[in-house]
Amino acid sequence: MKSKRRRQPFDPKTGRAVFTPVLRATGERLDLEVDYASLPHSRALGFHGQTQDLKSGKWYAVYGKECGIPGCNCDAWVEEIAAPAKATAKRSASD
């Protein structure tokens, strides 16, 4: 039986990581590809920062949440937000 090889969440060649948070509005688990260096890292509850899905271009606010193990906050909620002013200015300057 052939086993499926698990895809690594971080690609050191591109600096991109797979990020699978839960969309707060629908409860749907998303499959985002983000820039690892700019991804907010924390295992605490509450707001952590913003990140952009590099596949779709959408921006998300990232919040910590419990994963299902009491006291473990390794999961994340996200809410879709408008692009930050700094990101919009960079994009229009490069056009």
C-alpha positions in Angstrom: 0.0 0.0 0.0 1.4 3.3 -1.0 1.4 5.9 1.7 0.7 9.6 1.1 3.6 11.8 1.9 2.5 14.7 4.2 3.1 18.1 2.8 5.3 20.2 5.0 3.7 23.4 6.3 6.8 25.6 5.5 8.7 25.8 2.3 12.2 27.2 3.0 12.8 27.9 -0.7 9.9 30.3 -1.1 9.5 31.4 2.6 5.8 30.5 2.4 3.8 28.5 4.9 0.5 26.7 4.9 -1.8 28.2 7.5 -5.2 26.6 8.3 -7.2 28.8 10.7 -11.0 28.8 11.2 -13.0 31.6 9.5 -14.9 33.2 12.4 -18.0 34.1 10.4 -18.7 30.6 9.1 -16.6 28.2 11.1 -15.0 26.9 7.9 -11.4 25.8 8.1 -9.3 27.7 5.5 -6.2 26.6 3.6 -4.1 29.8 3.3 -0.6 30.2 2.0 1.2 33.0 3.8 4.6 34.7 4.1 6.1 32.9 7.1 8.2 35.9 8.2 5.2 38.2 8.5 2.8 35.6 10.1 2.0 36.7 13.7 3.2 33.9 16.1 1.7 33.5 19.5 0.0 30.8 21.6 -2.1 33.2 23.6 -5.8 34.1 23.2 -6.7 37.4 21.6 -5.6 39.5 18.6 -2.2 38.8 17.2 -1.9 40.8 13.9 -2.7 40.6 10.2 -1.7 38.3 7.4 -2.3 38.0 3.7 -3.3 34.9 1.8 -0.8 34.9 -1.1 -3.0 32.7 -3.3 -6.1 35.0 -3.2 -4.7 38.3 -2.1 -7.2 38.6 0.8 -6.2 40.0 4.1 -7.1 38.5 7.5 -6.9 39.6 11.2 -5.5 36.7 13.2 -6.8 35.8 16.7 -5.7 32.9 19.0 -8.2 30.3 20.0 -8.3 27.0 21.9 -7.9 23.9 19.8 -10.0 21.4 21.7 -7.5 20.5 24.4 -8.4 22.5 27.5 -5.8 25.3 28.1 -4.1 24.8 24.7 -4.3 27.8 22.4 -2.5 26.5 19.3 -5.4 27.1 16.9 -6.5 30.4 15.3 -9.6 32.3 14.2 -9.4 34.8 11.3 -11.7 37.5 10.1 -11.5 38.9 6.5 -10.5 42.6 6.6 -9.7 45.3 4.0 -6.1 45.6 2.9 -4.0 47.7 5.3 -3.2 51.2 4.0 0.5 50.4 3.9 0.0 47.3 1.7 -2.3 49.3 -0.6 0.3 52.0 -1.0 3.0 49.5 -1.8 0.8 47.8 -4.4 -0.2 51.0 -6.2 3.4 52.3 -6.2 4.6 49.0 -7.9 1.9 49.2 -10.6 
